[in-house]
């Protein structure tokens, strides 16, 4: 009896929190766009290679949608999603001890994106997203750089999800 009650409560909690499975009608892009080209995002920061990390995450996210086909050739697409990484910063976020030893860093990234029709170059959608991720400090510089890279990958995945969700909202 107790297990049934818990299962019912769990089902109600999941159903009531706005959770939904990817691949439904909510995965549709605005104005009937079904084929999209996503060129490499521009990188307006001083951090090298972010354009590859973010672009790959965005392409992977859009490729998972049932109602979207990602192509390389813009002439074969209904629309092009152009993006710009506008900000990246990583700095100390938490300290320990009397000598203020750095324990954690926080990486912050922001991007903007524009979905533009390939037929008439008209802007269909424009928006942006930002996210931050903390990572552990380390006296080993190679390890610390690896952790920062992992944080950048996490941020890129979040930004890709956020851009996709904002693009498919209310359409």
QUIBELZI-V143434 format. One line per field, one symbol per residue. ss: DSSP state (a for helix, b for strand, c for the rest). psi: psi as a letter, one per 30 degrees, with the letter a starting at -180 (. if undefined). burial: + if it has 16 or more other C-alpha atoms within 10 Angstrom, else -. A space follows every 50 residues. Layout:
ss=???
psi=???
burial=???
This chain:
ss=caaaaaaaaaaaaaaaccccccccaaaccaaaccbbbccccbbcccccca aaaaaaaaaaaaacccccbbbccaaaccbbbbbbbbbbbbbbbbbbcccc bbbbbbbbbbbbbbbbbcccccbbbbbbbbbbbbbbccccaaaaaaaaaa aaaaaaaaaaaaaaaaaaccc
psi=eeeeeeeeeeeeeeefggklkkgaffgkllhgkfkkkjlkkkjglfjlge eeeeeeeeeeeeffkegkkklejffglelkjklkjfkkkklkfklklfgh kkellkkkkklklkjkkfeggkkekkalllllkllklkfjeeeeeeeeee eeeeeeeeeeeeeeeeefkg.
burial=-------------------------++++---+++++++++++-+----+ +-+++++++-++--+-+++++--+--+++++++++-++-+-+-------- -+-+++++++++++++++-----+++-++++++++++------+--+++- ++++++++++++++-++----
